[in-house]
Amino acid sequence: MRRWMWLIAAFVIAIIFVGYGYTKHIETAQYYRESFQQGESALKAGKYTAAENHFRNAQKKKANNDIASVYVKQIQKYKKGLRLSKDGKYDAARDAFDETAGVENGSPILVRRASVKKTELEEVARELKIFQKNYKKARVLSSNYEYTASNLKLATILGYGNIDESYYAEIYKKARKLEAYNNHILAGLGYRTASATSSSSTSRSILPSDSNNDPTQAEVPAAQDDDNDDSPITKAQIKKARRDIASQGIDVSAFKDRDVKEVIQRARNHQMTVKEVAQEFK
C-alpha cells in the first residue's frame, strides 16, 4: 500500500513539473513575440536603437533563434551607414547600405530603406563630381575676368533642384561665395546682377545697365538679326538653344530658362553661336 502511495505522489509531482515547464515555455514564447513585435514597430518608426534593444531582448528568450540575431546585426550595419553619411563619407556609407540590403533573411524594411539610401548616395556621388568640376571651371573663368561665364557655370550648381540637401552643403557654400564675388565685381562695372537662385524666371543673372558705361567694352551688341540682337528672347529661341546645348553633350536639364537666356545673350554679345558658348560648360 505504501508503495502505491509513493508512486502516486511521484506521478503528481511529475505532472506539476511538466505543467510548470509548459507554462514557462508559453511565457517565454509570449515574451519573445512581444519583444520582436516591439522591435518591428520601432523599426518602422525609424527608431533604430530602440529596435535593436527590443530584438536583443528577444534574443535573451530564444538564444538559438537566428532571426532576432540577424535583425540586430542588420540594424548595426544600417546605423553605421547613417553615421558615415552624416560625416560625409559617402563611399563608405554606400558600402554599408549595400551590406545592409544584402543581409540574408534580414528585415524587408531595412532592405528597402538601405537600397533607397544606396541609390541616393550613388546619385549624390555623380552630382558632386559634376559640381566640383563645374566649380573648378567657374573659378578659372573668374580669375580670367570672365565673371559672366563664371556665373553661368555656377548656375548649374546653384540651380540644381536638390542643392539644399545636406550632401551638397559644402559645394553650395563655395559656389554662392564665388557668385557673390563675381556679382560684386560686375556691379562695380555697371552691371545689374542677380543670384542664380533667384525665383524670377525672366531676369538674367547679369545684364548691362548701360553699355556705354562699360569701360572695358567687353560686351558689344552684334549686328541685328533673328539670333544675334538685343530683341526679346522668345520661347522658340530658348527651345532651339536647349537643343544646341544638348548637342554638345551637356545635361541641359540642369539649365533653367533664365540660364538658357544668359547663354543666348552671351552668344549675341560676343558674336558666337550657342554651341560655341556651350563649350565653356564642358
C-alpha positions as CSV (number, residue, x, y, z in Angstrom):
1,M,0.0,0.0,0.0
2,R,2.8,2.4,1.0
3,R,4.5,1.6,-2.3
4,W,1.4,2.7,-4.3
5,M,1.2,5.9,-2.3
6,W,4.8,6.7,-3.3
7,L,4.0,6.0,-6.9
8,I,1.0,8.3,-6.9
9,A,3.0,11.1,-5.2
10,A,5.8,10.8,-7.7
11,F,3.2,10.9,-10.5
12,V,1.6,14.1,-9.1
13,I,5.0,15.8,-8.7
14,A,5.9,14.9,-12.3
15,I,2.7,16.4,-13.5
16,I,3.4,19.6,-11.6
17,F,6.9,19.9,-13.0
18,V,5.7,19.2,-16.6
19,G,2.9,21.8,-16.1
20,Y,5.4,24.3,-14.8
21,G,7.8,23.7,-17.7
22,Y,5.0,24.1,-20.2
23,T,3.8,27.3,-18.6
24,K,7.3,28.7,-18.6
25,H,7.6,27.8,-22.2
26,I,4.4,29.6,-23.0
27,E,5.6,32.7,-21.1
28,T,9.0,32.7,-22.9
29,A,7.4,32.4,-26.3
30,Q,5.0,35.2,-25.5
31,Y,7.8,37.5,-24.2
32,Y,9.7,36.7,-27.4
33,R,6.8,37.6,-29.6
34,E,6.1,40.8,-27.8
35,S,9.8,41.9,-27.9
36,F,10.0,41.0,-31.6
37,Q,6.8,42.9,-32.4
38,Q,8.0,45.9,-30.4
39,G,11.3,45.8,-32.4
40,E,9.5,45.7,-35.7
41,S,7.3,48.7,-34.6
42,A,10.3,50.7,-33.6
43,L,12.0,49.8,-36.9
44,K,9.0,51.1,-38.9
45,A,9.1,54.3,-36.9
46,G,12.8,54.7,-37.7
47,K,13.8,54.3,-34.0
48,Y,16.8,52.0,-34.7
49,T,18.4,52.0,-31.3
50,A,15.1,51.1,-29.6
51,A,14.5,48.4,-32.2
52,E,18.0,47.0,-31.6
53,N,17.3,46.8,-27.9
54,H,13.9,45.0,-28.4
55,F,15.5,42.4,-30.7
56,R,18.2,41.9,-28.1
57,N,15.6,41.2,-25.5
58,A,14.0,38.7,-27.9
59,Q,17.4,37.0,-28.2
60,K,17.6,36.5,-24.4
61,K,14.5,34.3,-24.5
62,K,15.5,32.4,-27.7
63,A,19.3,32.4,-27.8
64,N,19.3,30.0,-30.6
65,N,16.8,32.0,-32.8
66,D,18.6,33.3,-35.8
67,I,16.1,35.9,-36.9
68,A,16.4,38.2,-34.0
69,S,20.3,37.9,-34.2
70,V,20.1,38.7,-37.9
71,Y,18.0,41.8,-37.3
72,V,20.4,43.1,-34.6
73,K,23.4,42.8,-37.0
74,Q,21.5,44.3,-39.8
75,I,20.4,47.3,-37.8
76,Q,24.0,47.8,-36.7
77,K,25.1,47.9,-40.4
78,Y,22.3,50.4,-41.2
79,K,23.2,52.7,-38.3
80,K,26.8,52.6,-39.4
81,G,25.8,53.7,-42.9
82,L,23.8,56.6,-41.4
83,R,26.8,57.7,-39.3
84,L,29.1,57.6,-42.3
85,S,26.7,59.5,-44.4
86,K,26.3,62.2,-41.8
87,D,30.1,62.5,-41.6
88,G,30.3,63.0,-45.4
89,K,32.0,59.6,-46.0
90,Y,29.6,58.8,-48.8
91,D,31.5,55.9,-50.5
92,A,31.9,54.1,-47.2
93,A,28.2,54.8,-46.3
94,R,27.1,53.4,-49.7
95,D,29.1,50.2,-48.9
96,A,27.4,49.9,-45.5
97,F,23.9,50.3,-47.0
98,D,24.8,47.7,-49.7
99,E,25.8,45.3,-47.0
100,T,22.5,46.0,-45.1
101,A,20.4,45.4,-48.2
102,G,22.3,42.1,-48.9
103,V,21.7,40.5,-45.4
104,E,20.1,37.2,-45.9
105,N,16.7,36.8,-44.1
106,G,17.0,40.4,-42.9
107,S,14.2,42.8,-42.3
108,P,12.4,43.8,-45.5
109,I,12.0,47.3,-44.1
110,L,15.8,47.7,-43.8
111,V,16.5,46.1,-47.1
112,R,14.2,48.6,-48.8
113,R,15.5,51.6,-46.9
114,A,19.1,50.6,-47.4
115,S,18.5,50.1,-51.1
116,V,17.0,53.6,-51.4
117,K,19.9,55.1,-49.5
118,K,22.4,53.4,-51.7
119,T,20.8,54.6,-54.9
120,E,20.5,58.1,-53.4
121,L,24.2,58.2,-52.5
122,E,25.2,56.9,-56.0
123,E,23.4,59.9,-57.4
124,V,25.0,62.2,-54.9
125,A,28.4,61.0,-55.9
126,R,27.7,61.6,-59.6
127,E,26.3,65.1,-59.0
128,L,29.2,66.1,-56.6
129,K,31.7,65.0,-59.2
130,I,30.0,67.2,-61.8
131,F,29.6,70.1,-59.4
132,Q,33.3,70.0,-58.3
133,K,34.3,70.1,-62.0
134,N,32.0,73.0,-62.8
135,Y,33.1,74.9,-59.7
136,K,36.7,74.5,-60.7
137,K,36.0,75.8,-64.2
138,A,34.0,78.7,-62.7
139,R,37.0,79.7,-60.6
140,V,39.3,79.6,-63.6
141,L,36.8,81.8,-65.6
142,S,36.5,84.2,-62.7
143,S,40.3,84.5,-62.4
144,N,40.4,85.3,-66.1
145,Y,37.9,88.2,-65.6
146,E,35.1,86.3,-67.3
147,Y,32.6,86.8,-64.5
148,T,29.5,86.3,-66.6
149,A,30.7,83.0,-67.9
150,S,31.8,82.0,-64.3
151,N,28.3,82.7,-63.1
152,L,26.8,80.7,-65.9
153,K,28.9,77.8,-64.8
154,L,27.9,78.3,-61.2
155,A,24.2,78.3,-62.2
156,T,24.5,74.5,-63.0
157,I,25.2,74.1,-59.3
158,L,23.0,76.7,-57.6
159,G,20.1,75.9,-59.9
160,Y,20.1,72.2,-59.1
161,G,16.7,71.1,-57.6
162,N,18.2,69.3,-54.6
163,I,21.0,71.6,-53.9
164,D,19.6,72.5,-50.4
165,E,20.2,68.9,-49.2
166,S,23.0,68.4,-46.7
167,Y,25.0,66.4,-49.1
168,Y,25.8,69.5,-51.2
169,A,26.2,72.0,-48.3
170,E,30.0,72.5,-48.9
171,I,29.9,72.9,-52.7
172,Y,26.8,75.1,-52.4
173,K,28.5,77.4,-49.9
174,K,31.6,77.8,-52.1
175,A,29.5,78.4,-55.2
176,R,27.4,81.1,-53.5
177,K,30.6,82.8,-52.3
178,L,32.2,82.8,-55.8
179,E,28.9,84.0,-57.3
180,A,28.8,86.9,-54.8
181,Y,32.4,87.8,-55.7
182,N,31.6,87.8,-59.4
183,N,28.5,89.9,-58.8
184,H,30.4,92.4,-56.7
185,I,32.9,92.9,-59.5
186,L,30.2,93.1,-62.2
187,A,28.2,95.6,-60.1
188,G,31.3,97.8,-59.9
189,L,31.5,97.7,-63.7
190,G,27.9,99.0,-64.0
191,Y,26.1,95.7,-64.4
192,R,22.9,94.8,-62.7
193,T,23.2,91.4,-61.1
194,A,21.0,88.7,-59.6
195,S,21.7,85.3,-58.0
196,A,21.2,82.1,-59.9
197,T,18.8,81.0,-57.2
198,S,16.5,84.0,-57.8
199,S,12.9,83.0,-58.1
200,S,12.3,85.2,-61.1
201,S,12.1,83.2,-64.3
202,T,12.6,86.2,-66.6
203,S,15.5,88.0,-65.0
204,R,19.0,87.4,-66.3
205,S,21.9,86.8,-63.9
206,I,23.9,89.6,-65.4
207,L,22.5,92.5,-67.6
208,P,24.4,95.6,-68.6
209,S,22.6,98.7,-67.2
210,D,24.2,100.9,-69.8
211,S,26.7,99.5,-72.4
212,N,28.3,102.9,-72.7
213,N,29.3,102.8,-69.0
214,D,31.3,99.6,-69.5
215,P,34.9,100.9,-69.5
216,T,36.3,97.6,-70.9
217,Q,33.7,97.4,-73.7
218,A,33.8,93.6,-73.1
219,E,30.3,93.0,-74.4
220,V,29.3,94.8,-77.6
221,P,25.9,94.1,-79.2
222,A,26.3,92.3,-82.5
223,A,24.6,93.0,-85.8
224,Q,20.8,92.8,-85.8
225,D,19.3,89.5,-86.9
226,D,17.0,86.9,-85.5
227,D,19.6,85.1,-83.4
228,N,22.1,87.8,-82.7
229,D,20.5,91.1,-81.5
230,D,19.1,92.8,-78.4
231,S,15.5,91.9,-79.1
232,P,13.5,89.9,-76.5
233,I,14.4,86.2,-76.4
234,T,11.4,84.1,-77.4
235,K,10.4,80.7,-76.2
236,A,11.2,79.2,-79.6
237,Q,14.7,80.5,-79.4
238,I,15.1,79.0,-75.9
239,K,13.8,75.7,-77.2
240,K,16.3,75.8,-80.1
241,A,19.1,76.8,-77.7
242,R,18.4,73.9,-75.4
243,R,18.8,71.5,-78.4
244,D,22.1,73.2,-79.3
245,I,23.4,72.9,-75.8
246,A,22.4,69.3,-75.5
247,S,24.1,68.5,-78.9
248,Q,27.4,69.4,-77.1
249,G,26.9,66.5,-74.7
250,I,25.8,68.8,-71.8
251,D,23.0,67.9,-69.4
252,V,20.6,70.7,-70.4
253,S,18.1,69.7,-67.7
254,A,20.2,71.5,-65.2
255,F,19.6,74.8,-67.0
256,K,16.6,76.8,-66.1
257,D,15.1,79.2,-68.8
258,R,16.9,82.1,-67.4
259,D,20.2,80.2,-67.7
260,V,19.5,79.4,-71.3
261,K,18.6,83.1,-71.9
262,E,22.0,84.0,-70.4
263,V,23.7,81.7,-72.9
264,I,21.8,83.2,-75.8
265,Q,22.6,86.7,-74.7
266,R,26.3,85.9,-74.3
267,A,26.4,84.4,-77.8
268,R,24.8,87.6,-79.1
269,N,27.2,89.9,-77.3
270,H,30.3,88.0,-78.4
271,Q,29.1,87.2,-81.9
272,M,29.3,83.5,-81.2
273,T,26.9,80.6,-81.7
274,V,25.1,79.0,-78.8
275,K,27.0,75.8,-79.4
276,E,30.3,77.7,-79.1
277,V,29.2,79.2,-75.8
278,A,28.1,75.8,-74.6
279,Q,31.6,74.5,-75.0
280,E,32.5,76.6,-71.9
281,F,30.3,74.3,-69.8
282,K,32.3,71.1,-70.6
